[in-house]
Amino acid sequence: MTYSLIPIVALIIAAILNWDVFLDKNYPVLKRHVFVAYRFVLACLCIFFVTDILWGVLDALPNKIPNIINTSLFFAVMSFAVTAWLRFTATYLEESKRTTLIIEIVGIVFFLGGLVLTIVNIKYPILFSYEGGVYDPGIGRYGYFASQMALYLITSIFAFVRMFTKNGYKRGRFLVIALVGVTMSVTLFLQIIFPNLPLCSLGHVITLVLVHSFIASAEKTDVITQLTESTSREQKQSAQLEAAIQLAYKDPLTGIKNKHAYVELEEKINKLINEKAIGEFCVFIFDLNDLKLINDTYGHEKGDVHIIKSVVMIKKIISDTDIYRLGGDEFVVILQGDNYKKRYDLLEEFNEMIEANIGTNEPVVALGFSDFVPEQDNTIRTVFARADERMYARKKKLKEMASGQEDNGNNNASESISRLSVYELFYNNLSSPFLRNIFDNFSYF
């Protein structure tokens, strides 16, 4: 029974180290075929530990037939485990097809040889026997273990030699295979000398620790690293794409949104109008007076300065709202929410600021605006057209004021408001549906 302690510990260690390899279907690996080969090795070794545990239990029974069957299974599983390890080695090292094929053929030959010895042992006990009820190793057992030692040693020497021709993580792979080969060769040699000790299980559990420490964990870390790098690349590409999109929607001179961005906004608003999913908004249109004169007189650089200053003035009055540049000196703003509610105050404040610029070197900007009227506006274009008409009226008024045809002492800040239709000015500011109904009836007549 004491014999079984080492393989029991080995099985527990194998389960603890590799539970996620067995159970996690999404275990992160770079190459799935390598992972499958590794998991196959683990399965073979776990079965081997079970047979070794049973050997210690069954050997204590008076009836030796169960242990004869188990010992035969022990040798068969050992052959399978060696073959599985050689297959994993060939897959993991990523050598040439010829080298891989040779290693796999050697593994298959060894498995078939071990299977033949196990079958032959039933009639001719060349591997083991139970003469007198005591386990007696046969001459074939020594040859069987010696052949395993030779395979592991050859694999170890091959890995050591190839290790010095590799760089980076591949060198570490060859080092692990070489260390496993040395470990198994030593434990197999000791197993030959001490047949009643579970030294093969000890060698295999050391192998599992080496494999898990330097292969499974390293591969998992490599996968996580690559995933992190991939995510970082995707985020960088996404940021670059977003920057490119922003650039496509951005006016290079002023930094505000361009006509392309406004066209998309217009399409979005028209869709909301069609779906009756938008309520209150208004359109502010701005146009810089005498830009052509400024360009012709002082040059386009001076004209650009005036355009930029115009945007600064608009931003000063209207904050938290996108400004769109539609042409050389024309800008548009869609007001909603709080800005919509205080649109008349914004209008007067802007006009007062502009009128103060008349007669100075500062820009003079005309502003026209119009509310969206749900009952009559099917698209934003109709709202835009009214605002545009009022903007041109305002331009004319500002030019008259600049030429002295208007009394500059008069307050003209409400000019745009005075040009609003009665319907637009009052209907949109009636908070009560009852009052709106009354207004509709009166406006009809």
FISE-125558 format. One record per residue (C-alpha): y, x, z. Coordinates in pm, 1 decimal, always signed. Layout:
py->Y	px->X	pz->Z
...
END
This chain:
py->+0.0	px->+0.0	pz->+0.0
py->+236.0	px->+291.2	pz->+72.1
py->+194.7	px->+390.5	pz->-293.1
py->+375.6	px->+72.0	pz->-401.2
py->+698.3	px->+149.9	pz->-213.9
py->+843.0	px->+382.9	pz->-478.4
py->+780.0	px->+149.2	pz->-776.1
py->+917.0	px->-144.1	pz->-569.8
py->+1236.9	px->+51.7	pz->-503.6
py->+1244.7	px->+153.1	pz->-871.3
py->+1218.0	px->-210.7	pz->-981.4
py->+1495.5	px->-315.8	pz->-742.0
py->+1723.0	px->-36.7	pz->-865.6
py->+1651.5	px->-132.6	pz->-1227.2
py->+1738.7	px->-496.5	pz->-1152.9
py->+2059.4	px->-410.1	pz->-966.1
py->+2186.0	px->-163.8	pz->-1225.0
py->+2101.9	px->-371.1	pz->-1528.0
py->+2119.7	px->-738.0	pz->-1428.4
py->+2412.4	px->-792.8	pz->-1662.1
py->+2227.9	px->-623.1	pz->-1948.3
py->+1947.9	px->-877.5	pz->-1914.7
py->+2150.4	px->-1188.8	pz->-1834.7
py->+2491.6	px->-1149.3	pz->-1998.0
py->+2470.6	px->-1267.9	pz->-2357.9
py->+2827.8	px->-1150.3	pz->-2414.7
py->+2770.4	px->-801.2	pz->-2274.3
py->+3036.5	px->-583.8	pz->-2443.6
py->+2878.8	px->-333.3	pz->-2683.3
py->+3004.8	px->-149.3	pz->-2985.9
py->+2673.9	px->-163.1	pz->-3174.7
py->+2440.3	px->-451.1	pz->-3109.1
py->+2123.8	px->-280.9	pz->-3245.9
py->+2164.7	px->+6.0	pz->-2996.2
py->+2203.6	px->-243.3	pz->-2713.1
py->+1889.0	px->-429.7	pz->-2822.2
py->+1690.3	px->-105.6	pz->-2826.3
py->+1818.2	px->-17.4	pz->-2478.0
py->+1730.5	px->-359.8	pz->-2340.6
py->+1380.0	px->-322.8	pz->-2486.3
py->+1336.8	px->+6.7	pz->-2295.8
py->+1446.2	px->-165.3	pz->-1974.6
py->+1196.3	px->-447.4	pz->-2026.0
py->+909.8	px->-201.3	pz->-2082.3
py->+998.4	px->+3.0	pz->-1773.5
py->+1025.0	px->-307.3	pz->-1553.3
py->+676.2	px->-414.4	pz->-1663.8
py->+556.9	px->-59.9	pz->-1597.8
py->+698.0	px->-74.2	pz->-1242.6
py->+514.9	px->-402.3	pz->-1184.1
py->+180.9	px->-250.5	pz->-1292.5
py->+246.1	px->+52.2	pz->-1070.1
py->+323.8	px->-177.9	pz->-774.2
py->+1.6	px->-369.5	pz->-835.4
py->-194.6	px->-44.4	pz->-853.6
py->-101.7	px->+35.3	pz->-494.4
py->-189.7	px->-318.0	pz->-381.6
py->-513.4	px->-360.7	pz->-575.3
py->-643.6	px->-11.8	pz->-497.1
py->-681.5	px->-119.6	pz->-133.6
py->-917.1	px->-405.3	pz->-227.8
py->-1295.8	px->-357.5	pz->-204.7
py->-1344.4	px->-507.4	pz->-550.2
py->-1209.5	px->-252.3	pz->-800.0
py->-1237.5	px->-465.6	pz->-1114.1
py->-879.1	px->-609.3	pz->-1078.4
py->-741.4	px->-256.7	pz->-1044.6
py->-947.5	px->-130.4	pz->-1339.1
py->-783.4	px->-400.5	pz->-1551.5
py->-438.5	px->-320.9	pz->-1403.7
py->-482.8	px->+55.7	pz->-1454.9
py->-575.7	px->-4.5	pz->-1820.6
py->-262.2	px->-215.0	pz->-1852.0
py->-69.3	px->+65.7	pz->-1678.5
py->-162.2	px->+316.9	pz->-1950.1
py->-98.1	px->+67.2	pz->-2232.0
py->+247.6	px->-21.1	pz->-2096.5
py->+327.1	px->+348.6	pz->-2043.7
py->+248.1	px->+409.9	pz->-2412.1
py->+471.7	px->+122.2	pz->-2509.4
py->+754.6	px->+248.9	pz->-2284.6
py->+741.1	px->+597.3	pz->-2440.4
py->+751.9	px->+444.1	pz->-2788.0
py->+1044.4	px->+222.7	pz->-2687.3
py->+1231.4	px->+523.6	pz->-2548.9
py->+1179.9	px->+725.0	pz->-2868.5
py->+1299.7	px->+428.1	pz->-3074.7
py->+1609.6	px->+397.4	pz->-2855.7
py->+1671.9	px->+772.6	pz->-2884.4
py->+1655.5	px->+757.4	pz->-3263.4
py->+1891.4	px->+458.4	pz->-3271.2
py->+2134.9	px->+587.7	pz->-3011.5
py->+2181.4	px->+940.6	pz->-3145.8
py->+2268.7	px->+814.2	pz->-3495.5
py->+2098.5	px->+1105.1	pz->-3667.2
py->+2005.9	px->+1117.9	pz->-4034.0
py->+1767.6	px->+858.4	pz->-4170.1
py->+1498.8	px->+1124.1	pz->-4209.6
py->+1523.5	px->+1239.6	pz->-3846.4
py->+1532.4	px->+880.6	pz->-3723.5
py->+1224.8	px->+794.3	pz->-3928.8
py->+1029.8	px->+1095.2	pz->-3795.3
py->+1111.1	px->+1007.7	pz->-3433.0
py->+1009.1	px->+645.1	pz->-3483.9
py->+682.9	px->+742.3	pz->-3657.9
py->+595.8	px->+981.7	pz->-3373.5
py->+660.7	px->+699.2	pz->-3126.0
py->+432.4	px->+457.7	pz->-3314.5
py->+156.1	px->+719.7	pz->-3342.9
py->+178.8	px->+788.9	pz->-2970.2
py->+158.5	px->+418.6	pz->-2888.3
py->-145.6	px->+366.6	pz->-3110.7
py->-311.3	px->+676.5	pz->-2965.9
py->-254.0	px->+557.6	pz->-2609.3
py->-382.6	px->+210.7	pz->-2700.2
py->-698.9	px->+359.1	pz->-2854.6
py->-760.6	px->+574.4	pz->-2545.2
py->-719.0	px->+269.4	pz->-2322.1
py->-969.2	px->+67.7	pz->-2526.0
py->-1218.1	px->+354.3	pz->-2549.7
py->-1191.0	px->+403.3	pz->-2174.2
py->-1358.7	px->+64.6	pz->-2120.5
py->-1691.5	px->+206.2	pz->-2247.0
py->-1630.1	px->+578.2	pz->-2210.7
py->-1412.3	px->+656.2	pz->-1904.0
py->-1209.4	px->+942.1	pz->-2044.7
py->-880.3	px->+831.6	pz->-1885.2
py->-1002.1	px->+722.4	pz->-1544.1
py->-1298.7	px->+574.2	pz->-1355.9
py->-1383.8	px->+432.7	pz->-1017.0
py->-1699.6	px->+619.2	pz->-933.7
py->-1792.4	px->+541.7	pz->-573.9
py->-1495.6	px->+302.7	pz->-544.4
py->-1242.6	px->+587.5	pz->-563.6
py->-994.5	px->+645.7	pz->-847.6
py->-1110.9	px->+944.6	pz->-1049.3
py->-878.0	px->+1076.7	pz->-1326.6
py->-1058.8	px->+1175.5	pz->-1646.3
py->-998.0	px->+1462.0	pz->-1885.5
py->-826.9	px->+1228.1	pz->-2133.1
py->-564.3	px->+1145.4	pz->-1872.3
py->-453.7	px->+1508.3	pz->-1858.6
py->-426.2	px->+1524.2	pz->-2235.5
py->-243.0	px->+1192.9	pz->-2241.9
py->+16.3	px->+1309.5	pz->-1989.1
py->+41.1	px->+1650.0	pz->-2155.8
py->+120.3	px->+1485.7	pz->-2490.3
py->+394.8	px->+1283.2	pz->-2320.3
py->+535.2	px->+1600.8	pz->-2168.3
py->+537.3	px->+1760.4	pz->-2512.8
py->+724.2	px->+1463.2	pz->-2662.7
py->+986.8	px->+1463.0	pz->-2388.9
py->+1029.6	px->+1841.1	pz->-2404.9
py->+1067.0	px->+1841.4	pz->-2782.8
py->+1319.8	px->+1557.8	pz->-2756.0
py->+1506.9	px->+1747.5	pz->-2484.2
py->+1519.2	px->+2073.5	pz->-2680.4
py->+1629.6	px->+1887.1	pz->-2994.0
py->+1907.4	px->+1710.3	pz->-2800.8
py->+2027.0	px->+2032.3	pz->-2633.6
py->+2047.1	px->+2213.2	pz->-2967.5
py->+2223.1	px->+1926.2	pz->-3144.8
py->+2462.1	px->+1878.7	pz->-2853.3
py->+2648.3	px->+2198.7	pz->-2939.8
py->+2714.3	px->+2077.4	pz->-3292.9
py->+2884.4	px->+1758.0	pz->-3175.1
py->+3228.7	px->+1676.0	pz->-3039.8
py->+3365.4	px->+1414.6	pz->-2801.0
py->+3156.5	px->+1124.0	pz->-2682.9
py->+2861.2	px->+1213.9	pz->-2913.8
py->+2806.9	px->+1537.6	pz->-2723.5
py->+2765.9	px->+1332.7	pz->-2405.2
py->+2499.8	px->+1120.3	pz->-2575.8
py->+2285.8	px->+1420.7	pz->-2661.9
py->+2329.4	px->+1561.1	pz->-2310.7
py->+2191.3	px->+1241.7	pz->-2153.5
py->+1887.3	px->+1237.8	pz->-2384.4
py->+1822.8	px->+1603.1	pz->-2301.1
py->+1846.1	px->+1541.6	pz->-1923.7
py->+1607.8	px->+1247.4	pz->-1948.7
py->+1361.8	px->+1463.3	pz->-2140.2
py->+1370.9	px->+1734.0	pz->-1872.1
py->+1337.4	px->+1479.1	pz->-1589.4
py->+1036.3	px->+1307.6	pz->-1743.7
py->+867.2	px->+1637.2	pz->-1830.9
py->+891.9	px->+1754.6	pz->-1468.3
py->+768.8	px->+1425.9	pz->-1318.4
py->+478.7	px->+1402.9	pz->-1566.1
py->+373.2	px->+1757.3	pz->-1476.8
py->+378.4	px->+1664.6	pz->-1107.8
py->+189.0	px->+1344.3	pz->-1185.3
py->-89.6	px->+1551.1	pz->-1341.3
py->-116.1	px->+1758.4	pz->-1025.1
py->-84.6	px->+1463.5	pz->-784.3
py->-262.9	px->+1167.7	pz->-949.3
py->-240.3	px->+946.1	pz->-640.9
py->+139.4	px->+952.5	pz->-616.5
py->+371.1	px->+720.2	pz->-816.0
py->+565.8	px->+1008.0	pz->-968.6
py->+596.4	px->+846.6	pz->-1312.5
py->+783.4	px->+554.6	pz->-1156.2
py->+1008.0	px->+804.4	pz->-979.2
py->+1081.6	px->+976.8	pz->-1309.9
py->+1151.3	px->+649.4	pz->-1484.4
py->+1392.5	px->+525.8	pz->-1216.4
py->+1582.1	px->+856.7	pz->-1238.1
py->+1591.7	px->+797.9	pz->-1614.2
py->+1738.4	px->+451.1	pz->-1562.1
py->+2008.3	px->+585.6	pz->-1331.2
py->+2101.1	px->+852.7	pz->-1588.6
py->+2100.7	px->+601.4	pz->-1871.7
py->+2308.5	px->+348.2	pz->-1680.0
py->+2557.2	px->+605.5	pz->-1550.2
py->+2614.2	px->+791.3	pz->-1875.5
py->+2520.2	px->+541.4	pz->-2143.7
py->+2551.3	px->+176.4	pz->-2038.7
py->+2868.5	px->+224.4	pz->-1832.6
py->+3019.5	px->+463.7	pz->-2087.3
py->+2946.9	px->+224.7	pz->-2373.7
py->+3095.9	px->-63.8	pz->-2177.7
py->+3405.7	px->+143.1	pz->-2102.1
py->+3433.9	px->+239.3	pz->-2470.2
py->+3413.7	px->-126.0	pz->-2569.3
py->+3679.5	px->-227.0	pz->-2316.6
py->+3899.3	px->+61.4	pz->-2434.2
py->+3859.3	px->-40.6	pz->-2795.9
py->+3925.5	px->-405.0	pz->-2711.5
py->+4238.7	px->-301.0	pz->-2523.5
py->+4352.4	px->-87.7	pz->-2815.9
py->+4272.0	px->-370.3	pz->-3056.2
py->+4468.0	px->-618.0	pz->-2842.9
py->+4756.8	px->-372.1	pz->-2824.9
py->+4750.8	px->-333.3	pz->-3203.2
py->+4744.7	px->-711.1	pz->-3249.1
py->+5036.7	px->-752.9	pz->-3009.3
py->+5228.2	px->-480.0	pz->-3191.0
py->+5152.2	px->-639.0	pz->-3528.2
py->+5251.7	px->-978.0	pz->-3390.4
py->+5578.0	px->-832.1	pz->-3261.8
py->+5641.0	px->-668.0	pz->-3600.2
py->+5565.3	px->-996.0	pz->-3775.5
py->+5798.0	px->-1182.1	pz->-3541.0
py->+6067.5	px->-920.5	pz->-3602.8
py->+6016.9	px->-957.5	pz->-3978.7
py->+6042.8	px->-1336.8	pz->-3948.1
py->+6356.1	px->-1306.3	pz->-3737.7
py->+6499.7	px->-1066.2	pz->-3994.0
py->+6422.1	px->-1314.7	pz->-4272.2
py->+6613.7	px->-1583.2	pz->-4081.0
py->+6899.0	px->-1358.3	pz->-3970.6
py->+7235.0	px->-1301.9	pz->-4134.8
py->+7278.6	px->-922.1	pz->-4154.3
py->+7657.3	px->-923.8	pz->-4117.4
py->+7706.0	px->-1155.3	pz->-3820.2
py->+7363.2	px->-1154.9	pz->-3654.1
py->+7348.3	px->-1536.1	pz->-3654.0
py->+7091.3	px->-1743.9	pz->-3844.8
py->+7115.7	px->-1766.1	pz->-4222.3
py->+7094.4	px->-2044.3	pz->-4480.4
py->+6714.9	px->-2015.6	pz->-4506.5
py->+6685.9	px->-2091.3	pz->-4135.3
py->+6920.5	px->-2387.9	pz->-4173.1
py->+6715.3	px->-2532.3	pz->-4460.0
py->+6407.4	px->-2529.5	pz->-4236.2
py->+6605.4	px->-2691.5	pz->-3953.8
py->+6728.4	px->-2954.6	pz->-4196.4
py->+6371.0	px->-3035.2	pz->-4302.7
py->+6264.0	px->-3064.3	pz->-3938.9
py->+6553.1	px->-3300.2	pz->-3853.2
py->+6490.2	px->-3514.1	pz->-4162.8
py->+6129.4	px->-3554.7	pz->-4053.9
py->+6243.0	px->-3665.3	pz->-3708.3
py->+6487.5	px->-3910.9	pz->-3864.5
py->+6211.9	px->-4059.3	pz->-4080.9
py->+5987.3	px->-4093.3	pz->-3775.7
py->+6278.4	px->-4238.4	pz->-3572.6
py->+6209.7	px->-3966.4	pz->-3317.0
py->+6564.3	px->-3832.7	pz->-3287.0
py->+6859.0	px->-4004.7	pz->-3125.9
py->+7195.8	px->-3839.1	pz->-3081.5
py->+7325.2	px->-3531.9	pz->-3262.4
py->+7631.4	px->-3429.2	pz->-3457.0
py->+7718.5	px->-3171.3	pz->-3719.9
py->+8004.2	px->-2921.8	pz->-3681.3
py->+8108.0	px->-2744.2	pz->-4002.5
py->+8339.5	px->-2441.8	pz->-3988.5
py->+8518.7	px->-2275.6	pz->-4277.6
py->+8744.5	px->-1969.8	pz->-4268.7
py->+9080.3	px->-2024.5	pz->-4437.5
py->+9211.3	px->-1784.6	pz->-4704.2
py->+8907.2	px->-1552.6	pz->-4709.9
py->+8950.7	px->-1487.1	pz->-5081.9
py->+9315.9	px->-1397.0	pz->-5026.6
py->+9219.5	px->-1158.8	pz->-4745.5
py->+8952.0	px->-993.9	pz->-4963.1
py->+9184.3	px->-958.6	pz->-5261.2
py->+9475.4	px->-828.5	pz->-5051.3
py->+9310.0	px->-612.3	pz->-4785.5
py->+8961.0	px->-556.1	pz->-4920.3
py->+8618.4	px->-696.5	pz->-4836.1
py->+8587.7	px->-489.2	pz->-4519.2
py->+8883.5	px->-675.7	pz->-4371.9
py->+8727.2	px->-1001.4	pz->-4490.8
py->+8400.5	px->-910.9	pz->-4314.3
py->+8595.0	px->-844.4	pz->-3994.5
py->+8747.6	px->-1191.7	pz->-4015.1
py->+8403.1	px->-1346.7	pz->-4071.3
py->+8264.7	px->-1168.7	pz->-3766.1
py->+8567.6	px->-1270.2	pz->-3558.0
py->+8519.5	px->-1630.4	pz->-3668.9
py->+8162.5	px->-1626.7	pz->-3536.0
py->+8284.2	px->-1477.5	pz->-3208.0
py->+8534.6	px->-1761.4	pz->-3170.9
py->+8269.7	px->-2025.3	pz->-3244.0
py->+8036.7	px->-1869.4	pz->-2989.5
py->+8317.0	px->-1863.1	pz->-2734.7
py->+8356.1	px->-2239.7	pz->-2752.9
py->+7998.5	px->-2346.1	pz->-2830.6
py->+7733.8	px->-2166.6	pz->-2627.8
py->+7355.8	px->-2208.5	pz->-2609.6
py->+7341.9	px->-2339.9	pz->-2966.0
py->+7233.0	px->-2168.9	pz->-3288.0
py->+7500.7	px->-2100.4	pz->-3547.8
py->+7403.7	px->-2092.7	pz->-3915.9
py->+7592.1	px->-1912.7	pz->-4190.2
py->+7557.8	px->-2118.1	pz->-4508.8
py->+7780.5	px->-1915.0	pz->-4736.5
py->+8044.1	px->-1645.5	pz->-4731.7
py->+8275.1	px->-1816.0	pz->-4484.7
py->+8101.1	px->-2144.6	pz->-4404.2
py->+7911.7	px->-2203.9	pz->-4080.8
py->+7732.4	px->-2504.3	pz->-3935.5
py->+7621.1	px->-2603.0	pz->-3585.2
py->+7398.0	px->-2894.9	pz->-3481.1
py->+7497.6	px->-3025.5	pz->-3139.2
py->+7250.1	px->-3204.0	pz->-2915.5
py->+7209.2	px->-3270.8	pz->-2545.1
py->+7496.4	px->-3163.0	pz->-2320.2
py->+7692.7	px->-3007.9	pz->-2606.6
py->+7671.6	px->-3336.4	pz->-2794.8
py->+7807.0	px->-3529.1	pz->-2498.0
py->+8112.2	px->-3304.0	pz->-2474.2
py->+8161.8	px->-3268.9	pz->-2850.5
py->+8516.5	px->-3410.0	pz->-2844.8
py->+8621.3	px->-3164.1	pz->-2576.1
py->+8469.1	px->-2880.1	pz->-2778.9
py->+8650.5	px->-3003.1	pz->-3088.8
py->+8988.1	px->-3010.0	pz->-2917.7
py->+8933.6	px->-2676.9	pz->-2743.6
py->+8839.3	px->-2506.6	pz->-3069.6
py->+9129.1	px->-2659.3	pz->-3262.1
py->+9376.4	px->-2553.7	pz->-2993.6
py->+9246.3	px->-2197.8	pz->-3011.9
py->+9269.8	px->-2196.1	pz->-3393.2
py->+9620.3	px->-2340.8	pz->-3402.9
py->+9728.7	px->-2062.5	pz->-3170.5
py->+9612.6	px->-1814.0	pz->-3437.7
py->+9844.4	px->-1952.6	pz->-3705.7
py->+10105.8	px->-1695.2	pz->-3798.7
py->+9900.0	px->-1409.0	pz->-3648.9
py->+9641.6	px->-1171.4	pz->-3796.3
py->+9358.8	px->-1364.0	pz->-3629.4
py->+9123.4	px->-1588.2	pz->-3830.9
py->+9217.3	px->-1950.9	pz->-3892.7
py->+8901.3	px->-2163.2	pz->-3909.4
py->+8883.7	px->-2528.1	pz->-4008.6
py->+8638.7	px->-2751.4	pz->-3822.0
py->+8504.1	px->-3084.9	pz->-3938.5
py->+8240.9	px->-3288.5	pz->-3763.3
py->+8046.1	px->-3612.1	pz->-3780.4
py->+7795.5	px->-3796.1	pz->-3563.8
py->+7452.8	px->-3906.3	pz->-3676.4
py->+7454.5	px->-4286.6	pz->-3709.9
py->+7092.4	px->-4411.0	pz->-3705.1
py->+7171.5	px->-4739.8	pz->-3882.7
py->+7326.5	px->-4571.5	pz->-4185.9
py->+7203.8	px->-4208.3	pz->-4203.3
py->+6857.2	px->-4156.8	pz->-4356.8
py->+6896.2	px->-3779.8	pz->-4380.4
py->+7111.2	px->-3511.1	pz->-4225.7
py->+7280.2	px->-3466.6	pz->-4564.5
py->+7490.1	px->-3779.8	pz->-4519.4
py->+7606.8	px->-3660.9	pz->-4178.1
py->+7679.6	px->-3318.6	pz->-4327.6
py->+7877.4	px->-3472.4	pz->-4613.6
py->+8110.0	px->-3662.7	pz->-4376.1
py->+8162.5	px->-3351.7	pz->-4163.3
py->+8227.4	px->-3146.1	pz->-4477.1
py->+8488.5	px->-3394.4	pz->-4599.4
py->+8670.0	px->-3380.4	pz->-4266.4
py->+8649.6	px->-3001.6	pz->-4263.5
py->+8834.1	px->-2985.8	pz->-4598.7
py->+9096.2	px->-3227.4	pz->-4469.3
py->+9138.6	px->-3000.4	pz->-4166.9
py->+9169.9	px->-2692.7	pz->-4395.4
py->+9450.1	px->-2864.8	pz->-4582.4
py->+9624.4	px->-2957.2	pz->-4256.7
py->+9599.8	px->-2601.1	pz->-4126.1
py->+9747.9	px->-2463.4	pz->-4446.5
py->+10036.3	px->-2711.4	pz->-4422.7
py->+10096.4	px->-2598.8	pz->-4065.2
py->+10093.3	px->-2234.3	pz->-4174.5
py->+10341.0	px->-2296.7	pz->-4456.3
py->+10581.0	px->-2479.2	pz->-4221.5
py->+10535.4	px->-2823.0	pz->-4376.6
py->+10411.0	px->-2952.4	pz->-4040.6
py->+10594.1	px->-2939.0	pz->-3711.5
py->+10401.9	px->-2675.9	pz->-3513.1
py->+10524.7	px->-2839.2	pz->-3191.8
py->+10310.7	px->-3144.8	pz->-3256.6
py->+9963.4	px->-3159.2	pz->-3112.4
py->+9726.8	px->-3165.0	pz->-3407.0
py->+9414.2	px->-3079.2	pz->-3213.2
py->+9279.4	px->-3432.9	pz->-3249.5
py->+9318.9	px->-3443.9	pz->-3628.0
py->+8944.6	px->-3444.0	pz->-3692.5
py->+8895.9	px->-3723.7	pz->-3439.8
py->+9165.3	px->-3938.0	pz->-3598.6
py->+8982.5	px->-3928.1	pz->-3929.9
py->+8662.0	px->-4069.2	pz->-3782.8
py->+8562.4	px->-4420.7	pz->-3881.7
py->+8598.4	px->-4680.9	pz->-3610.0
py->+8224.2	px->-4745.3	pz->-3629.6
py->+8130.8	px->-4378.8	pz->-3573.7
py->+8388.7	px->-4313.9	pz->-3302.7
py->+8309.0	px->-4609.8	pz->-3079.9
py->+7956.9	px->-4725.9	pz->-3161.8
py->+7793.9	px->-4393.5	pz->-3070.9
py->+7976.0	px->-4387.3	pz->-2738.6
py->+7871.3	px->-4729.5	pz->-2617.9
py->+7617.3	px->-4680.0	pz->-2343.7
py->+7519.5	px->-5048.1	pz->-2316.1
py->+7280.1	px->-5200.1	pz->-2575.4
py->+7454.6	px->-5536.7	pz->-2507.9
py->+7793.2	px->-5391.5	pz->-2605.4
py->+7640.6	px->-5231.5	pz->-2911.4
py->+7503.6	px->-5567.5	pz->-3019.4
py->+7845.8	px->-5726.5	pz->-2982.0
py->+8003.7	px->-5439.2	pz->-3176.6
py->+7750.8	px->-5479.6	pz->-3456.1
py->+7832.7	px->-5849.6	pz->-3485.4
py->+8207.2	px->-5788.0	pz->-3496.2
py->+8177.7	px->-5499.7	pz->-3741.2
py->+7971.2	px->-5720.8	pz->-3969.1
py->+8260.1	px->-5964.9	pz->-4009.4
END
